[in-house]
Amino acid sequence: MNVNPVLDHLDIGDHVCCPVGSVEECWAVAAAGTSCGLHAGHKVLFFADDPDGLSGHLAARVPGARRALTNRQLQVQAGAASYAPQDTFDGDQMIDRIASEAVLAQRQGFSALRVSGGLSAVLDGTGDADADAVVDYETRVNTLLSQEPIIAVCHYDLRTTTSEVWQRLVAAHPTTVVPTGKQAVSRLRGLRTRAGIRLAGEADLANHAALAHLLADVTAAPGTCLIDATELRFADARALGCLLRTAESRGGRATVIACPAHVAECLRVLGADRIPQLTVRAAA
């Protein structure tokens, strides 16, 4: 099958939620990601329900995958053993694991880590506590992805994920891509900078939890915090409110929001001029 072309053009910091409806669809997305990752010089890591099956599929379908499996540029590991080694999902342990893999990838000379996997098995037949833990993990891992050279694609099987949990998972991911579509449902990228954070893409209801978490990370930044939103193509009222609340929450410390003129105008309509420590700078 032909996968969504957006998945062929992911960049550092992208954290993607990808709904799948079959093993074949999941493996097609994995093959596309492997091809892009190997071509870009990334280390590629998969957490899979059937690691042997996926390894064989990638070796047969992706040029260079067989060699990459041998030299460990491409690794396919058992998902259950990684996500819930003690039969309970541990988000902190998973974040630490990805962080360690990213450090190792850089030491091995790779330009980035591309990690992919699905947590549907953790959610399948479990209670609200498990769903809460997974959503919390997906939200908090945005911090790591904004700071390190990592691309993450998370598969969720819509056949075993309830609509309520699915909506929460989408909101926790900056980007959501349907494999068989032609574009992203939503796409936002947040990268930490020395002065604050850079935002690019679209911020809306679909990724509101991810945006709130990314901005919360810079709330405590000392000195002037620069929110570089010059590449933010669209922001709905909820996202604009989140930007304003971030500036307010910093107390007397200065915040600068650099953004397109239409975003700056909307921020002023919503009360940006009433926040003394906030400067809105419209890009030319």
ZABATI-589156 format. One record per residue (C-alpha): residue in one letter; x, y, z; residue number from 1. Coordinates in steps of 0.5 Angstrom, whole numbers, plus 500, padded with zeros to 3 digits. Each point is the difference from the previous one (the first is absolute). Layout:
['A'; [X; Y; Z]; NUM]
...
***
This chain:
['M'; [500; 500; 500]; 1]
['N'; [502; 507; 499]; 2]
['V'; [501; 504; 507]; 3]
['N'; [498; 507; 501]; 4]
['P'; [506; 504; 497]; 5]
['V'; [501; 504; 506]; 6]
['L'; [503; 494; 504]; 7]
['D'; [505; 501; 494]; 8]
['H'; [502; 507; 503]; 9]
['L'; [501; 500; 507]; 10]
['D'; [505; 504; 504]; 11]
['I'; [504; 500; 506]; 12]
['G'; [495; 501; 506]; 13]
['D'; [494; 497; 496]; 14]
['H'; [495; 496; 505]; 15]
['V'; [495; 497; 496]; 16]
['C'; [493; 496; 502]; 17]
['C'; [499; 495; 494]; 18]
['P'; [493; 496; 500]; 19]
['V'; [500; 493; 497]; 20]
['G'; [495; 495; 498]; 21]
['S'; [504; 494; 499]; 22]
['V'; [507; 497; 501]; 23]
['E'; [501; 501; 492]; 24]
['E'; [499; 508; 501]; 25]
['C'; [505; 500; 506]; 26]
['W'; [505; 496; 496]; 27]
['A'; [499; 505; 494]; 28]
['V'; [501; 506; 505]; 29]
['A'; [506; 496; 503]; 30]
['A'; [503; 499; 493]; 31]
['A'; [500; 507; 498]; 32]
['G'; [503; 503; 506]; 33]
['T'; [506; 495; 500]; 34]
['S'; [501; 502; 493]; 35]
['C'; [500; 507; 501]; 36]
['G'; [504; 499; 507]; 37]
['L'; [506; 496; 497]; 38]
['H'; [500; 505; 494]; 39]
['A'; [501; 506; 505]; 40]
['G'; [505; 496; 504]; 41]
['H'; [496; 499; 506]; 42]
['K'; [500; 495; 505]; 43]
['V'; [493; 496; 499]; 44]
['L'; [497; 497; 506]; 45]
['F'; [493; 496; 500]; 46]
['F'; [496; 497; 506]; 47]
['A'; [496; 495; 496]; 48]
['D'; [495; 495; 503]; 49]
['D'; [503; 495; 495]; 50]
['P'; [507; 502; 499]; 51]
['D'; [502; 494; 496]; 52]
['G'; [495; 501; 495]; 53]
['L'; [501; 507; 499]; 54]
['S'; [507; 499; 500]; 55]
['G'; [499; 495; 494]; 56]
['H'; [495; 505; 497]; 57]
['L'; [505; 506; 500]; 58]
['A'; [506; 496; 497]; 59]
['A'; [496; 497; 494]; 60]
['R'; [497; 507; 499]; 61]
['V'; [505; 506; 502]; 62]
['P'; [506; 500; 496]; 63]
['G'; [506; 500; 505]; 64]
['A'; [496; 498; 506]; 65]
['R'; [503; 493; 500]; 66]
['R'; [507; 503; 500]; 67]
['A'; [497; 505; 506]; 68]
['L'; [497; 494; 504]; 69]
['T'; [507; 497; 500]; 70]
['N'; [504; 506; 502]; 71]
['R'; [495; 502; 505]; 72]
['Q'; [498; 507; 496]; 73]
['L'; [493; 497; 500]; 74]
['Q'; [497; 496; 506]; 75]
['V'; [494; 497; 501]; 76]
['Q'; [498; 498; 507]; 77]
['A'; [494; 497; 504]; 78]
['G'; [495; 505; 502]; 79]
['A'; [497; 497; 506]; 80]
['A'; [507; 499; 503]; 81]
['S'; [502; 507; 499]; 82]
['Y'; [493; 503; 502]; 83]
['A'; [498; 496; 506]; 84]
['P'; [506; 496; 502]; 85]
['Q'; [497; 499; 507]; 86]
['D'; [493; 499; 497]; 87]
['T'; [498; 507; 501]; 88]
['F'; [502; 506; 496]; 89]
['D'; [505; 505; 503]; 90]
['G'; [500; 507; 496]; 91]
['D'; [506; 502; 504]; 92]
['Q'; [504; 494; 498]; 93]
['M'; [498; 500; 493]; 94]
['I'; [502; 508; 499]; 95]
['D'; [507; 498; 503]; 96]
['R'; [501; 494; 495]; 97]
['I'; [499; 505; 494]; 98]
['A'; [504; 505; 503]; 99]
['S'; [506; 495; 501]; 100]
['E'; [499; 497; 493]; 101]
['A'; [500; 507; 497]; 102]
['V'; [507; 501; 504]; 103]
['L'; [502; 493; 498]; 104]
['A'; [498; 502; 492]; 105]
['Q'; [504; 507; 501]; 106]
['R'; [506; 496; 503]; 107]
['Q'; [500; 495; 494]; 108]
['G'; [500; 506; 495]; 109]
['F'; [493; 500; 498]; 110]
['S'; [497; 507; 498]; 111]
['A'; [494; 498; 504]; 112]
['L'; [495; 495; 503]; 113]
['R'; [494; 498; 497]; 114]
['V'; [496; 496; 504]; 115]
['S'; [493; 496; 499]; 116]
['G'; [495; 496; 503]; 117]
['G'; [493; 498; 503]; 118]
['L'; [497; 500; 506]; 119]
['S'; [493; 498; 499]; 120]
['A'; [502; 493; 503]; 121]
['V'; [501; 504; 506]; 122]
['L'; [493; 503; 500]; 123]
['D'; [497; 494; 497]; 124]
['G'; [495; 497; 505]; 125]
['T'; [502; 504; 506]; 126]
['G'; [497; 505; 504]; 127]
['D'; [501; 508; 501]; 128]
['A'; [506; 500; 504]; 129]
['D'; [504; 497; 494]; 130]
['A'; [497; 505; 495]; 131]
['D'; [502; 506; 505]; 132]
['A'; [507; 497; 500]; 133]
['V'; [501; 500; 493]; 134]
['V'; [497; 506; 499]; 135]
['D'; [504; 504; 505]; 136]
['Y'; [506; 496; 497]; 137]
['E'; [498; 503; 493]; 138]
['T'; [499; 507; 503]; 139]
['R'; [507; 500; 504]; 140]
['V'; [504; 497; 494]; 141]
['N'; [499; 506; 496]; 142]
['T'; [505; 503; 505]; 143]
['L'; [506; 495; 498]; 144]
['L'; [498; 501; 493]; 145]
['S'; [501; 508; 500]; 146]
['Q'; [507; 499; 503]; 147]
['E'; [503; 494; 496]; 148]
['P'; [501; 498; 493]; 149]
['I'; [494; 495; 500]; 150]
['I'; [494; 499; 495]; 151]
['A'; [495; 495; 503]; 152]
['V'; [494; 497; 497]; 153]
['C'; [495; 497; 504]; 154]
['H'; [495; 495; 497]; 155]
['Y'; [493; 498; 503]; 156]
['D'; [495; 495; 498]; 157]
['L'; [493; 503; 499]; 158]
['R'; [497; 494; 501]; 159]
['T'; [502; 499; 507]; 160]
['T'; [501; 507; 502]; 161]
['T'; [493; 504; 503]; 162]
['S'; [498; 506; 497]; 163]
['E'; [501; 504; 507]; 164]
['V'; [507; 497; 501]; 165]
['W'; [502; 502; 492]; 166]
['Q'; [498; 507; 501]; 167]
['R'; [504; 501; 506]; 168]
['L'; [506; 496; 496]; 169]
['V'; [499; 505; 494]; 170]
['A'; [500; 506; 505]; 171]
['A'; [507; 498; 503]; 172]
['H'; [503; 499; 493]; 173]
['P'; [502; 507; 496]; 174]
['T'; [499; 496; 494]; 175]
['T'; [495; 495; 498]; 176]
['V'; [500; 497; 493]; 177]
['V'; [496; 495; 497]; 178]
['P'; [504; 495; 496]; 179]
['T'; [495; 499; 494]; 180]
['G'; [499; 508; 499]; 181]
['K'; [504; 505; 496]; 182]
['Q'; [501; 505; 506]; 183]
['A'; [501; 501; 508]; 184]
['V'; [494; 501; 504]; 185]
['S'; [504; 504; 504]; 186]
['R'; [507; 502; 500]; 187]
['L'; [504; 504; 505]; 188]
['R'; [507; 499; 502]; 189]
['G'; [503; 503; 506]; 190]
['L'; [508; 501; 501]; 191]
['R'; [503; 503; 506]; 192]
['T'; [505; 505; 499]; 193]
['R'; [505; 504; 504]; 194]
['A'; [495; 506; 501]; 195]
['G'; [494; 496; 501]; 196]
['I'; [496; 496; 495]; 197]
['R'; [499; 500; 492]; 198]
['L'; [493; 498; 498]; 199]
['A'; [498; 498; 492]; 200]
['G'; [494; 497; 497]; 201]
['E'; [493; 500; 503]; 202]
['A'; [497; 501; 507]; 203]
['D'; [493; 498; 501]; 204]
['L'; [495; 496; 504]; 205]
['A'; [503; 493; 497]; 206]
['N'; [507; 501; 503]; 207]
['H'; [498; 505; 506]; 208]
['A'; [503; 496; 506]; 209]
['A'; [507; 499; 496]; 210]
['L'; [500; 508; 499]; 211]
['A'; [498; 501; 507]; 212]
['H'; [506; 495; 503]; 213]
['L'; [505; 503; 495]; 214]
['L'; [499; 507; 502]; 215]
['A'; [499; 498; 508]; 216]
['D'; [508; 498; 499]; 217]
['V'; [502; 507; 499]; 218]
['T'; [496; 503; 505]; 219]
['A'; [505; 500; 505]; 220]
['A'; [506; 502; 495]; 221]
['P'; [504; 506; 503]; 222]
['G'; [501; 507; 497]; 223]
['T'; [496; 501; 494]; 224]
['C'; [496; 494; 497]; 225]
['L'; [500; 500; 492]; 226]
['I'; [494; 497; 497]; 227]
['D'; [502; 499; 493]; 228]
['A'; [493; 499; 496]; 229]
['T'; [502; 503; 494]; 230]
['E'; [499; 494; 496]; 231]
['L'; [493; 499; 503]; 232]
['R'; [496; 500; 494]; 233]
['F'; [493; 499; 504]; 234]
['A'; [498; 500; 508]; 235]
['D'; [493; 500; 502]; 236]
['A'; [497; 504; 506]; 237]
['R'; [502; 494; 505]; 238]
['A'; [507; 500; 498]; 239]
['L'; [501; 508; 500]; 240]
['G'; [497; 500; 507]; 241]
['C'; [505; 495; 502]; 242]
['L'; [506; 504; 497]; 243]
['L'; [497; 506; 504]; 244]
['R'; [499; 496; 507]; 245]
['T'; [507; 498; 499]; 246]
['A'; [503; 507; 500]; 247]
['E'; [495; 502; 506]; 248]
['S'; [503; 494; 504]; 249]
['R'; [507; 502; 500]; 250]
['G'; [498; 506; 505]; 251]
['G'; [505; 506; 498]; 252]
['R'; [504; 496; 496]; 253]
['A'; [500; 503; 493]; 254]
['T'; [497; 496; 494]; 255]
['V'; [501; 501; 493]; 256]
['I'; [495; 497; 495]; 257]
['A'; [503; 501; 492]; 258]
['C'; [494; 497; 496]; 259]
['P'; [497; 502; 493]; 260]
['A'; [496; 506; 499]; 261]
['H'; [493; 497; 500]; 262]
['V'; [502; 496; 507]; 263]
['A'; [503; 506; 503]; 264]
['E'; [493; 504; 498]; 265]
['C'; [496; 494; 504]; 266]
['L'; [504; 500; 506]; 267]
['R'; [499; 508; 501]; 268]
['V'; [493; 499; 499]; 269]
['L'; [500; 494; 505]; 270]
['G'; [503; 505; 505]; 271]
['A'; [508; 500; 499]; 272]
['D'; [501; 507; 501]; 273]
['R'; [497; 499; 507]; 274]
['I'; [506; 496; 502]; 275]
['P'; [505; 505; 502]; 276]
['Q'; [506; 495; 500]; 277]
['L'; [498; 497; 493]; 278]
['T'; [503; 503; 493]; 279]
['V'; [496; 498; 494]; 280]
['R'; [505; 501; 494]; 281]
['A'; [497; 499; 493]; 282]
['A'; [504; 497; 495]; 283]
['A'; [501; 504; 493]; 284]
***
